[in-house]
Amino acid sequence: MKKAASNKKNLPAQRLLRSGAVTAGATFMSRILGMFRDIAIAGLLGAGLSADVYFFANRIPNFFRRLFAEGAFAQAFVPVMTKTKRDKSEKELKELAAKSAGTLGLIVLIISIIGMILSPVVTAIFGWGWFEAWYKGESDADKFIEASQLLRITFPYLFFITVTALCCSILNIFGRFAVPAIIPCILNLVLIAAAYFIAPHFADPNLILAAAMTAGGVFQLLFVLPFVYKTGLLCLPRWGWNHEGVKTIRTLMLPALFGVSASQLNLLVNTVLASFLATGAISYLYYSDRLLEFPIGIFAVAISTVILPALSRVNIKEDHSTYEKTLDWGVRLVLLLGLPSMMGIIALREPILRVLFMRGAFTSDHVLLSSASLIASVSGLCAIMLVRVLVQGFAALQDTKTPVRCGIISMGANIVFNLILVWPLGYVGLALSTALAAYVNAGQLLYLLYKRKIYTLSSYSLKFITKALVAALLMAYVVRRFAPDFNEWISMSTLQASLYLALFVATGAATFVLSCLIMGIRPRDIKM
């Protein structure tokens, strides 16, 4: 009997680990394709004027996507839908799904149309330096004109990806994590095809890439709909602003628009300031940000995605211990994966950029310039990953106001850091500011969870994280110590450099795992 009870108790932990592994695996596939997409775009556009403009037009709708789709909406929608699924009838669940889709869909559709019509205004707000150059008739005026044109093409992507994200949230509630994690693969495939086979044949490849982004959003939505149909929740969207469930979702969602996306808002602030810097600044920040997003997308998103429904199912008043253990597990696991990712990217920053992007219009100078911003931005990786998990601790309790307060303070800190660092360090200062602001955000969330007696970092996890940090530092030293210098890397062929990089990545991974084992970390330590 005791053995059976023990097995039953371990079942949620096993499910979480399995769901996390499935999500991470599917996300890894999409991130690999995302890397091929960025390789194709780097070879096509390099890191000059065209690249700056394209990445600007790409970043704005993606920023709103993270606000309305993947971020605030998911944090508000998943707990409410989970509770409705558990406590109410199937008819009420369908009604909530239909009215959530209708309300959110119409609002985002209106925002998308306004964004298209007022694209010059949006470009002026987020690219003030370019607008100023256009107004004064200076050389950077072309950036403002082209960015406005591209933004008009990319803004509809916001509508399609928001509805897709709602569908993915429904699948997550039913414990189906693989399909939502695969969805980004579709957009990446469309952009890869456009960058390699279509855009090179046109005078302005940016127009083709912008159109491909919106087309990818359409294909993503069409792909996910059959899976939602299988859950029985594919309903005709209806307006439901005053529906009880929708009111709860929007009440939770509005403050979370800032709280969950503090790092994205910080990146937008960086974009505004970068528009005043020399040509290439936005591109260098983009390429370093893309490498930062790789571990975030694979590990942090996977863990935070599976932990939210798990936390939402726990009644914290009746079973506080399980709630705390679940959140502690998320913190422990995200840092076990984040620390070696951060130190590994820092140690191999130039080789990574050389192998991935140095071809076509992307030169060795671009590698060095991008690596400078990469080391600054990746230093905040663990904080950004930790925020993803800690925010879920509040979201599962339907508290979105606390993360928004932390996010606003973090934004303020980012602006202060920017103003201090941008003039002496340029675009590197902007990247470093975002990293420092992420630590401010994570520190606040940890402190408030502790102060409100929701979650305290256990001494067990503290020892675990310290060991992981020592192992990651040792790994970085070994890799950096024995890797060739930059001149040797750029003299190699791409194939040779790729093989060398793979060898050093494998060496680093082996060093980290061996160091963890020597210090006493075991596979059982990542279980709750």
C-alpha positions as a Python dict, from the first residue, in 0.01 Angstrom:
ca = {
    (1, 'M'): (0, 0, 0),
    (2, 'K'): (281, 241, 89),
    (3, 'K'): (455, 169, -241),
    (4, 'A'): (135, 236, -435),
    (5, 'A'): (83, 563, -251),
    (6, 'S'): (440, 664, -324),
    (7, 'N'): (397, 591, -695),
    (8, 'K'): (79, 795, -701),
    (9, 'K'): (254, 1085, -528),
    (10, 'N'): (540, 1083, -780),
    (11, 'L'): (304, 1075, -1079),
    (12, 'P'): (256, 1456, -1108),
    (13, 'A'): (634, 1508, -1096),
    (14, 'Q'): (686, 1244, -1364),
    (15, 'R'): (419, 1406, -1580),
    (16, 'L'): (577, 1748, -1538),
    (17, 'L'): (921, 1618, -1630),
    (18, 'R'): (783, 1426, -1929),
    (19, 'S'): (575, 1723, -2047),
    (20, 'G'): (875, 1950, -2006),
    (21, 'A'): (1092, 1711, -2207),
    (22, 'V'): (833, 1686, -2487),
    (23, 'T'): (791, 2063, -2501),
    (24, 'A'): (1167, 2123, -2489),
    (25, 'G'): (1223, 1868, -2768),
    (26, 'A'): (963, 2023, -2995),
    (27, 'T'): (1085, 2373, -2912),
    (28, 'F'): (1441, 2265, -2983),
    (29, 'M'): (1333, 2163, -3332),
    (30, 'S'): (1170, 2502, -3389),
    (31, 'R'): (1476, 2686, -3255),
    (32, 'I'): (1706, 2492, -3487),
    (33, 'L'): (1487, 2598, -3778),
    (34, 'G'): (1487, 2951, -3635),
    (35, 'M'): (1864, 2945, -3641),
    (36, 'F'): (1862, 2835, -4008),
    (37, 'R'): (1619, 3121, -4073),
    (38, 'D'): (1856, 3372, -3913),
    (39, 'I'): (2150, 3223, -4104),
    (40, 'A'): (1960, 3270, -4430),
    (41, 'I'): (1863, 3628, -4343),
    (42, 'A'): (2217, 3716, -4227),
    (43, 'G'): (2362, 3591, -4554),
    (44, 'L'): (2101, 3785, -4749),
    (45, 'L'): (2099, 4115, -4558),
    (46, 'G'): (2421, 4119, -4349),
    (47, 'A'): (2423, 4375, -4067),
    (48, 'G'): (2368, 4702, -4251),
    (49, 'L'): (2082, 4932, -4347),
    (50, 'S'): (1855, 4663, -4498),
    (51, 'A'): (1900, 4437, -4197),
    (52, 'D'): (1830, 4719, -3951),
    (53, 'V'): (1504, 4804, -4127),
    (54, 'Y'): (1385, 4443, -4158),
    (55, 'F'): (1458, 4359, -3794),
    (56, 'F'): (1276, 4675, -3686),
    (57, 'A'): (965, 4579, -3887),
    (58, 'N'): (993, 4226, -3747),
    (59, 'R'): (1034, 4334, -3382),
    (60, 'I'): (729, 4561, -3346),
    (61, 'P'): (452, 4306, -3428),
    (62, 'N'): (649, 4040, -3238),
    (63, 'F'): (653, 4267, -2935),
    (64, 'F'): (273, 4301, -2947),
    (65, 'R'): (249, 3926, -3007),
    (66, 'R'): (430, 3858, -2682),
    (67, 'L'): (200, 4096, -2501),
    (68, 'F'): (-134, 3976, -2638),
    (69, 'A'): (-53, 3617, -2730),
    (70, 'E'): (223, 3429, -2553),
    (71, 'G'): (258, 3643, -2244),
    (72, 'A'): (-19, 3819, -2060),
    (73, 'F'): (-307, 3638, -2229),
    (74, 'A'): (-171, 3290, -2160),
    (75, 'Q'): (-110, 3376, -1795),
    (76, 'A'): (-466, 3501, -1754),
    (77, 'F'): (-643, 3250, -1980),
    (78, 'V'): (-486, 2921, -1867),
    (79, 'P'): (-574, 2944, -1493),
    (80, 'V'): (-933, 3058, -1568),
    (81, 'M'): (-988, 2788, -1831),
    (82, 'T'): (-829, 2524, -1608),
    (83, 'K'): (-1066, 2614, -1324),
    (84, 'T'): (-1367, 2618, -1558),
    (85, 'K'): (-1269, 2279, -1702),
    (86, 'R'): (-1239, 2138, -1349),
    (87, 'D'): (-1547, 2291, -1185),
    (88, 'K'): (-1803, 2361, -1457),
    (89, 'S'): (-1983, 2191, -1745),
    (90, 'E'): (-1854, 2128, -2095),
    (91, 'K'): (-2110, 2376, -2230),
    (92, 'E'): (-1973, 2652, -2004),
    (93, 'L'): (-1618, 2562, -2108),
    (94, 'K'): (-1709, 2595, -2477),
    (95, 'E'): (-1882, 2925, -2413),
    (96, 'L'): (-1574, 3065, -2240),
    (97, 'A'): (-1350, 2948, -2526),
    (98, 'A'): (-1579, 3101, -2791),
    (99, 'K'): (-1619, 3436, -2615),
    (100, 'S'): (-1249, 3458, -2527),
    (101, 'A'): (-1160, 3398, -2893),
    (102, 'G'): (-1419, 3646, -3019),
    (103, 'T'): (-1327, 3922, -2775),
    (104, 'L'): (-949, 3893, -2798),
    (105, 'G'): (-962, 3828, -3174),
    (106, 'L'): (-1167, 4141, -3250),
    (107, 'I'): (-954, 4366, -3028),
    (108, 'V'): (-629, 4244, -3184),
    (109, 'L'): (-778, 4268, -3535),
    (110, 'I'): (-859, 4636, -3472),
    (111, 'I'): (-508, 4696, -3332),
    (112, 'S'): (-358, 4527, -3640),
    (113, 'I'): (-559, 4743, -3880),
    (114, 'I'): (-469, 5060, -3688),
    (115, 'G'): (-104, 4953, -3693),
    (116, 'M'): (-117, 4911, -4072),
    (117, 'I'): (-286, 5246, -4131),
    (118, 'L'): (-65, 5436, -3888),
    (119, 'S'): (259, 5249, -3962),
    (120, 'P'): (454, 5578, -4012),
    (121, 'V'): (340, 5693, -3667),
    (122, 'V'): (440, 5361, -3506),
    (123, 'T'): (776, 5379, -3686),
    (124, 'A'): (827, 5734, -3560),
    (125, 'I'): (753, 5629, -3200),
    (126, 'F'): (985, 5328, -3192),
    (127, 'G'): (1243, 5458, -3440),
    (128, 'W'): (1257, 5822, -3337),
    (129, 'G'): (1614, 5862, -3456),
    (130, 'W'): (1512, 5758, -3808),
    (131, 'F'): (1207, 5986, -3802),
    (132, 'E'): (1426, 6277, -3696),
    (133, 'A'): (1666, 6202, -3984),
    (134, 'W'): (1371, 6192, -4229),
    (135, 'Y'): (1227, 6516, -4093),
    (136, 'K'): (1562, 6692, -4128),
    (137, 'G'): (1634, 6537, -4469),
    (138, 'E'): (1945, 6352, -4346),
    (139, 'S'): (2103, 6035, -4488),
    (140, 'D'): (1910, 5794, -4261),
    (141, 'A'): (1575, 5916, -4398),
    (142, 'D'): (1548, 5604, -4618),
    (143, 'K'): (1534, 5388, -4304),
    (144, 'F'): (1218, 5564, -4184),
    (145, 'I'): (1044, 5537, -4521),
    (146, 'E'): (1125, 5169, -4577),
    (147, 'A'): (1054, 5070, -4216),
    (148, 'S'): (706, 5227, -4240),
    (149, 'Q'): (637, 5035, -4559),
    (150, 'L'): (756, 4702, -4417),
    (151, 'L'): (563, 4750, -4092),
    (152, 'R'): (242, 4787, -4291),
    (153, 'I'): (308, 4441, -4439),
    (154, 'T'): (412, 4266, -4117),
    (155, 'F'): (145, 4402, -3879),
    (156, 'P'): (-131, 4154, -3987),
    (157, 'Y'): (92, 3878, -3847),
    (158, 'L'): (-14, 3997, -3501),
    (159, 'F'): (-377, 3892, -3556),
    (160, 'F'): (-302, 3546, -3691),
    (161, 'I'): (-43, 3458, -3427),
    (162, 'T'): (-268, 3583, -3144),
    (163, 'V'): (-553, 3352, -3246),
    (164, 'T'): (-298, 3073, -3290),
    (165, 'A'): (-165, 3136, -2938),
    (166, 'L'): (-518, 3113, -2796),
    (167, 'C'): (-557, 2775, -2965),
    (168, 'C'): (-222, 2663, -2824),
    (169, 'S'): (-330, 2766, -2472),
    (170, 'I'): (-637, 2544, -2509),
    (171, 'L'): (-415, 2251, -2610),
    (172, 'N'): (-187, 2314, -2308),
    (173, 'I'): (-489, 2299, -2076),
    (174, 'F'): (-562, 1952, -2213),
    (175, 'G'): (-199, 1850, -2150),
    (176, 'R'): (-101, 1860, -2519),
    (177, 'F'): (226, 2051, -2530),
    (178, 'A'): (403, 1915, -2838),
    (179, 'V'): (186, 2078, -3109),
    (180, 'P'): (208, 2431, -2962),
    (181, 'A'): (585, 2392, -2934),
    (182, 'I'): (608, 2287, -3301),
    (183, 'I'): (400, 2583, -3429),
    (184, 'P'): (700, 2820, -3469),
    (185, 'C'): (856, 2565, -3709),
    (186, 'I'): (597, 2660, -3969),
    (187, 'L'): (686, 3029, -3967),
    (188, 'N'): (1055, 2943, -3978),
    (189, 'L'): (1009, 2713, -4278),
    (190, 'V'): (817, 2982, -4467),
    (191, 'L'): (1087, 3244, -4395),
    (192, 'I'): (1370, 3003, -4483),
    (193, 'A'): (1204, 2926, -4818),
    (194, 'A'): (1151, 3297, -4885),
    (195, 'A'): (1509, 3393, -4790),
    (196, 'Y'): (1678, 3118, -4991),
    (197, 'F'): (1456, 3074, -5296),
    (198, 'I'): (1242, 3386, -5352),
    (199, 'A'): (1388, 3704, -5197),
    (200, 'P'): (1729, 3687, -5375),
    (201, 'H'): (1553, 3731, -5709),
    (202, 'F'): (1396, 4065, -5613),
    (203, 'A'): (1550, 4412, -5598),
    (204, 'D'): (1420, 4463, -5242),
    (205, 'P'): (1433, 4128, -5057),
    (206, 'N'): (1288, 4295, -4745),
    (207, 'L'): (944, 4315, -4908),
    (208, 'I'): (944, 3940, -4969),
    (209, 'L'): (1061, 3860, -4615),
    (210, 'A'): (792, 4087, -4467),
    (211, 'A'): (518, 3923, -4677),
    (212, 'A'): (651, 3577, -4582),
    (213, 'M'): (619, 3665, -4213),
    (214, 'T'): (247, 3738, -4248),
    (215, 'A'): (195, 3431, -4469),
    (216, 'G'): (366, 3220, -4202),
    (217, 'G'): (114, 3346, -3945),
    (218, 'V'): (-173, 3228, -4168),
    (219, 'F'): (-19, 2882, -4209),
    (220, 'Q'): (40, 2851, -3833),
    (221, 'L'): (-328, 2915, -3761),
    (222, 'L'): (-445, 2668, -4026),
    (223, 'F'): (-211, 2403, -3883),
    (224, 'V'): (-335, 2424, -3522),
    (225, 'L'): (-712, 2436, -3586),
    (226, 'P'): (-759, 2058, -3647),
    (227, 'F'): (-594, 1981, -3312),
    (228, 'V'): (-827, 2222, -3131),
    (229, 'Y'): (-1118, 2055, -3311),
    (230, 'K'): (-1018, 1724, -3151),
    (231, 'T'): (-1056, 1877, -2803),
    (232, 'G'): (-1415, 1970, -2883),
    (233, 'L'): (-1351, 2343, -2824),
    (234, 'L'): (-1336, 2465, -3184),
    (235, 'C'): (-1630, 2707, -3168),
    (236, 'L'): (-1753, 3006, -3365),
    (237, 'P'): (-1594, 3310, -3196),
    (238, 'R'): (-1840, 3542, -3020),
    (239, 'W'): (-1808, 3882, -2858),
    (240, 'G'): (-1821, 3845, -2480),
    (241, 'W'): (-1671, 4151, -2310),
    (242, 'N'): (-1907, 4118, -2010),
    (243, 'H'): (-1898, 3739, -1984),
    (244, 'E'): (-1793, 3642, -1630),
    (245, 'G'): (-1491, 3435, -1742),
    (246, 'V'): (-1380, 3693, -2001),
    (247, 'K'): (-1407, 3969, -1738),
    (248, 'T'): (-1179, 3766, -1510),
    (249, 'I'): (-933, 3706, -1795),
    (250, 'R'): (-916, 4071, -1899),
    (251, 'T'): (-890, 4184, -1536),
    (252, 'L'): (-590, 3955, -1495),
    (253, 'M'): (-452, 4029, -1840),
    (254, 'L'): (-442, 4409, -1845),
    (255, 'P'): (-180, 4455, -1572),
    (256, 'A'): (11, 4150, -1695),
    (257, 'L'): (61, 4321, -2031),
    (258, 'F'): (357, 4493, -1867),
    (259, 'G'): (460, 4243, -1602),
    (260, 'V'): (519, 3942, -1823),
    (261, 'S'): (691, 4134, -2102),
    (262, 'A'): (931, 4357, -1912),
    (263, 'S'): (1231, 4220, -2099),
    (264, 'Q'): (1055, 4278, -2433),
    (265, 'L'): (967, 4635, -2339),
    (266, 'N'): (1330, 4682, -2245),
    (267, 'L'): (1434, 4557, -2589),
    (268, 'L'): (1197, 4807, -2749),
    (269, 'V'): (1352, 5088, -2547),
    (270, 'N'): (1686, 4963, -2677),
    (271, 'T'): (1550, 4976, -3033),
    (272, 'V'): (1443, 5338, -2991),
    (273, 'L'): (1786, 5439, -2860),
    (274, 'A'): (1966, 5226, -3120),
    (275, 'S'): (1792, 5426, -3395),
    (276, 'F'): (2014, 5719, -3288),
    (277, 'L'): (2333, 5511, -3319),
    (278, 'A'): (2536, 5417, -3625),
    (279, 'T'): (2394, 5187, -3894),
    (280, 'G'): (2419, 4824, -3785),
    (281, 'A'): (2341, 4878, -3415),
    (282, 'I'): (1990, 4727, -3439),
    (283, 'S'): (2128, 4432, -3638),
    (284, 'Y'): (2403, 4358, -3384),
    (285, 'L'): (2147, 4367, -3103),
    (286, 'Y'): (1915, 4142, -3305),
    (287, 'Y'): (2173, 3871, -3372),
    (288, 'S'): (2284, 3863, -3007),
    (289, 'D'): (1919, 3859, -2898),
    (290, 'R'): (1848, 3564, -3128),
    (291, 'L'): (2122, 3356, -2962),
    (292, 'L'): (1982, 3460, -2625),
    (293, 'E'): (1636, 3344, -2730),
    (294, 'F'): (1765, 2998, -2819),
    (295, 'P'): (1806, 2866, -2461),
    (296, 'I'): (1513, 3077, -2340),
    (297, 'G'): (1287, 2922, -2602),
    (298, 'I'): (1405, 2567, -2544),
    (299, 'F'): (1432, 2558, -2166),
    (300, 'A'): (1257, 2850, -1995),
    (301, 'V'): (949, 2850, -2217),
    (302, 'A'): (914, 2472, -2190),
    (303, 'I'): (941, 2470, -1810),
    (304, 'S'): (717, 2774, -1756),
    (305, 'T'): (459, 2634, -2000),
    (306, 'V'): (418, 2304, -1818),
    (307, 'I'): (447, 2450, -1468),
    (308, 'L'): (156, 2697, -1501),
    (309, 'P'): (-123, 2438, -1543),
    (310, 'A'): (41, 2226, -1269),
    (311, 'L'): (45, 2519, -1024),
    (312, 'S'): (-308, 2621, -1126),
    (313, 'R'): (-438, 2276, -1027),
    (314, 'V'): (-300, 2306, -672),
    (315, 'N'): (-507, 2469, -400),
    (316, 'I'): (-232, 2659, -219),
    (317, 'K'): (-438, 2695, 100),
    (318, 'E'): (-489, 2321, 130),
    (319, 'D'): (-161, 2197, -15),
    (320, 'H'): (99, 2474, 13),
    (321, 'S'): (382, 2221, 29),
    (322, 'T'): (306, 2081, -318),
    (323, 'Y'): (278, 2432, -462),
    (324, 'E'): (614, 2535, -319),
    (325, 'K'): (785, 2213, -427),
    (326, 'T'): (653, 2252, -782),
    (327, 'L'): (782, 2610, -809),
    (328, 'D'): (1113, 2510, -646),
    (329, 'W'): (1150, 2234, -903),
    (330, 'G'): (1101, 2489, -1183),
    (331, 'V'): (1363, 2725, -1038),
    (332, 'R'): (1613, 2443, -987),
    (333, 'L'): (1570, 2300, -1334),
    (334, 'V'): (1571, 2631, -1522),
    (335, 'L'): (1900, 2734, -1358),
    (336, 'L'): (2059, 2393, -1409),
    (337, 'L'): (1999, 2447, -1781),
    (338, 'G'): (2049, 2824, -1785),
    (339, 'L'): (2388, 2848, -1612),
    (340, 'P'): (2584, 2626, -1856),
    (341, 'S'): (2399, 2786, -2150),
    (342, 'M'): (2502, 3133, -2035),
    (343, 'M'): (2865, 3047, -1961),
    (344, 'G'): (2898, 2835, -2276),
    (345, 'I'): (2774, 3114, -2505),
    (346, 'I'): (3008, 3364, -2336),
    (347, 'A'): (3305, 3130, -2379),
    (348, 'L'): (3228, 3046, -2744),
    (349, 'R'): (3062, 3370, -2856),
    (350, 'E'): (3286, 3445, -3158),
    (351, 'P'): (3298, 3086, -3290),
    (352, 'I'): (2919, 3056, -3260),
    (353, 'L'): (2859, 3378, -3453),
    (354, 'R'): (3126, 3284, -3710),
    (355, 'V'): (2974, 2942, -3779),
    (356, 'L'): (2613, 3057, -3785),
    (357, 'F'): (2626, 3388, -3968),
    (358, 'M'): (2962, 3460, -4138),
    (359, 'R'): (2871, 3419, -4502),
    (360, 'G'): (2737, 3634, -4781),
    (361, 'A'): (2685, 3991, -4661),
    (362, 'F'): (2781, 3903, -4301),
    (363, 'T'): (3156, 3961, -4255),
    (364, 'S'): (3416, 3885, -3988),
    (365, 'D'): (3386, 4246, -3868),
    (366, 'H'): (3016, 4187, -3812),
    (367, 'V'): (3106, 3879, -3605),
    (368, 'L'): (3328, 4083, -3372),
    (369, 'L'): (3077, 4367, -3343),
    (370, 'S'): (2789, 4124, -3271),
    (371, 'S'): (2997, 3928, -3018),
    (372, 'A'): (3046, 4246, -2814),
    (373, 'S'): (2670, 4285, -2767),
    (374, 'L'): (2627, 3909, -2724),
    (375, 'I'): (2849, 3886, -2416),
    (376, 'A'): (2658, 4177, -2260),
    (377, 'S'): (2308, 4048, -2335),
    (378, 'V'): (2372, 3682, -2252),
    (379, 'S'): (2498, 3779, -1906),
    (380, 'G'): (2130, 3832, -1818),
    (381, 'L'): (2016, 3495, -1954),
    (382, 'C'): (1962, 3323, -1619),
    (383, 'A'): (1766, 3618, -1482),
    (384, 'I'): (1535, 3626, -1786),
    (385, 'M'): (1481, 3248, -1764),
    (386, 'L'): (1416, 3271, -1390),
    (387, 'V'): (1158, 3547, -1439),
    (388, 'R'): (967, 3321, -1680),
    (389, 'V'): (923, 3064, -1403),
    (390, 'L'): (871, 3297, -1106),
    (391, 'V'): (596, 3494, -1280),
    (392, 'Q'): (398, 3170, -1308),
    (393, 'G'): (398, 3147, -929),
    (394, 'F'): (187, 3462, -920),
    (395, 'A'): (-14, 3385, -1236),
    (396, 'A'): (-138, 3051, -1098),
    (397, 'L'): (-283, 3247, -802),
    (398, 'Q'): (-446, 3489, -1050),
    (399, 'D'): (-219, 3768, -923),
    (400, 'T'): (-97, 3961, -1225),
    (401, 'K'): (-63, 4296, -1049),
    (402, 'T'): (252, 4201, -862),
    (403, 'P'): (452, 4105, -1175),
    (404, 'V'): (341, 4427, -1344),
    (405, 'R'): (475, 4637, -1058),
    (406, 'C'): (802, 4446, -1077),
    (407, 'G'): (805, 4489, -1454),
    (408, 'I'): (753, 4864, -1434),
    (409, 'I'): (1037, 4900, -1182),
    (410, 'S'): (1253, 4683, -1408),
    (411, 'M'): (1170, 4906, -1706),
    (412, 'G'): (1262, 5213, -1505),
    (413, 'A'): (1592, 5051, -1407),
    (414, 'N'): (1657, 4965, -1772),
    (415, 'I'): (1606, 5323, -1882),
    (416, 'V'): (1841, 5448, -1608),
    (417, 'F'): (2104, 5188, -1705),
    (418, 'N'): (2058, 5283, -2072),
    (419, 'L'): (2117, 5652, -2008),
    (420, 'I'): (2426, 5572, -1804),
    (421, 'L'): (2577, 5312, -2038),
    (422, 'V'): (2468, 5401, -2394),
    (423, 'W'): (2709, 5693, -2442),
    (424, 'P'): (3032, 5526, -2322),
    (425, 'L'): (2947, 5177, -2456),
    (426, 'G'): (2705, 5241, -2746),
    (427, 'Y'): (2491, 4944, -2848),
    (428, 'V'): (2684, 4721, -2603),
    (429, 'G'): (2559, 4945, -2323),
    (430, 'L'): (2201, 4888, -2442),
    (431, 'A'): (2248, 4510, -2430),
    (432, 'L'): (2407, 4527, -2085),
    (433, 'S'): (2122, 4746, -1957),
    (434, 'T'): (1866, 4481, -2052),
    (435, 'A'): (2067, 4216, -1869),
    (436, 'L'): (2094, 4425, -1552),
    (437, 'A'): (1722, 4510, -1563),
    (438, 'A'): (1640, 4137, -1583),
    (439, 'Y'): (1826, 4079, -1257),
    (440, 'V'): (1632, 4364, -1097),
    (441, 'N'): (1308, 4198, -1211),
    (442, 'A'): (1404, 3849, -1091),
    (443, 'G'): (1524, 3982, -754),
    (444, 'Q'): (1195, 4159, -691),
    (445, 'L'): (986, 3853, -777),
    (446, 'L'): (1191, 3627, -550),
    (447, 'Y'): (1171, 3875, -264),
    (448, 'L'): (792, 3921, -293),
    (449, 'L'): (728, 3546, -315),
    (450, 'Y'): (931, 3508, 4),
    (451, 'K'): (773, 3808, 180),
    (452, 'R'): (419, 3682, 109),
    (453, 'K'): (513, 3332, 220),
    (454, 'I'): (424, 3186, -120),
    (455, 'Y'): (767, 3047, -200),
    (456, 'T'): (1108, 3042, -37),
    (457, 'L'): (1413, 2916, -221),
    (458, 'S'): (1498, 2599, -29),
    (459, 'S'): (1844, 2542, 116),
    (460, 'Y'): (1852, 2224, -93),
    (461, 'S'): (1800, 2424, -415),
    (462, 'L'): (2048, 2691, -304),
    (463, 'K'): (2322, 2428, -264),
    (464, 'F'): (2218, 2270, -593),
    (465, 'I'): (2240, 2604, -781),
    (466, 'T'): (2580, 2684, -626),
    (467, 'K'): (2719, 2352, -747),
    (468, 'A'): (2573, 2409, -1094),
    (469, 'L'): (2732, 2757, -1106),
    (470, 'V'): (3077, 2621, -1012),
    (471, 'A'): (3042, 2349, -1277),
    (472, 'A'): (2940, 2606, -1540),
    (473, 'L'): (3238, 2832, -1458),
    (474, 'L'): (3478, 2539, -1479),
    (475, 'M'): (3325, 2439, -1814),
    (476, 'A'): (3367, 2794, -1952),
    (477, 'Y'): (3732, 2807, -1840),
    (478, 'V'): (3816, 2473, -2004),
    (479, 'V'): (3647, 2565, -2332),
    (480, 'R'): (3795, 2914, -2354),
    (481, 'R'): (4141, 2793, -2251),
    (482, 'F'): (4176, 2535, -2529),
    (483, 'A'): (3970, 2692, -2813),
    (484, 'P'): (4157, 2850, -3110),
    (485, 'D'): (4179, 3231, -3126),
    (486, 'F'): (3951, 3437, -3351),
    (487, 'N'): (4193, 3464, -3644),
    (488, 'E'): (4215, 3085, -3660),
    (489, 'W'): (3837, 3052, -3655),
    (490, 'I'): (3784, 3289, -3950),
    (491, 'S'): (4063, 3123, -4152),
    (492, 'M'): (3882, 2786, -4132),
    (493, 'S'): (3624, 2676, -4383),
    (494, 'T'): (3264, 2680, -4255),
    (495, 'L'): (3261, 2299, -4238),
    (496, 'Q'): (3588, 2285, -4045),
    (497, 'A'): (3477, 2561, -3807),
    (498, 'S'): (3144, 2381, -3753),
    (499, 'L'): (3321, 2057, -3663),
    (500, 'Y'): (3556, 2236, -3424),
    (501, 'L'): (3264, 2418, -3263),
    (502, 'A'): (3072, 2093, -3221),
    (503, 'L'): (3381, 1939, -3059),
    (504, 'F'): (3413, 2223, -2808),
    (505, 'V'): (3039, 2225, -2733),
    (506, 'A'): (3058, 1851, -2663),
    (507, 'T'): (3370, 1903, -2452),
    (508, 'G'): (3195, 2177, -2256),
    (509, 'A'): (2885, 1964, -2201),
    (510, 'A'): (3093, 1668, -2085),
    (511, 'T'): (3294, 1893, -1851),
    (512, 'F'): (2976, 2038, -1701),
    (513, 'V'): (2808, 1700, -1649),
    (514, 'L'): (3123, 1545, -1502),
    (515, 'S'): (3173, 1843, -1270),
    (516, 'C'): (2812, 1819, -1152),
    (517, 'L'): (2852, 1447, -1081),
    (518, 'I'): (3178, 1504, -890),
    (519, 'M'): (3006, 1767, -674),
    (520, 'G'): (2721, 1530, -596),
    (521, 'I'): (2443, 1638, -834),
    (522, 'R'): (2242, 1335, -945),
    (523, 'P'): (1946, 1283, -1184),
    (524, 'R'): (1716, 1240, -884),
    (525, 'D'): (1794, 1602, -788),
    (526, 'I'): (1583, 1734, -1076),
    (527, 'K'): (1279, 1554, -944),
    (528, 'M'): (1039, 1720, -702),
}
